[in-house]
């Protein structure tokens, strides 16, 4: 049986919370596969972990940002990404799998939520951590743990720019 953990909401810290679970997994000798969607390169905390242990593998998909809608080929990129993730999980033994910002793929109709559910159900004994703002109801229903992170106040709203070592 898998564990499914969701960090969602409009507040900051979803990825950071997920990385906390990744660190606990690594501390217990578990192997981690961290997948980031819509991020051009690995989160700085993940990069730090990768430099310090061979027990984590990081992969990024769809490394572009968009304002209103994704590029025309985005659905194909993410469908192929899901297939590749499945093959990687079949070939290598990972205990914890982070699917960071995966909910945007559903929100923008780039992946069908059922394909994500199929991936989660395909493997047994894994811990899946999914993050993003808008978690689909179908995933919320099957999750074991759901944490909603809401923003009450943010430095950016006060004119403060993102700071290296704090926001990234």
Secondary structure by P-SEA (a helix, b strand, c coil): cbbbbbbbcccccaaaaaaaaaaaaaaabbbbbbbbcccccccaaaaaaaaccccbbbbbccccccccccccaaaaaaaaaaaaaaaaaacccccbbbbccaaaaaaaccccaaaaaaaaaccccbbbbbbcccccaaaaaaccbbbbbbbccccccccccccccccc
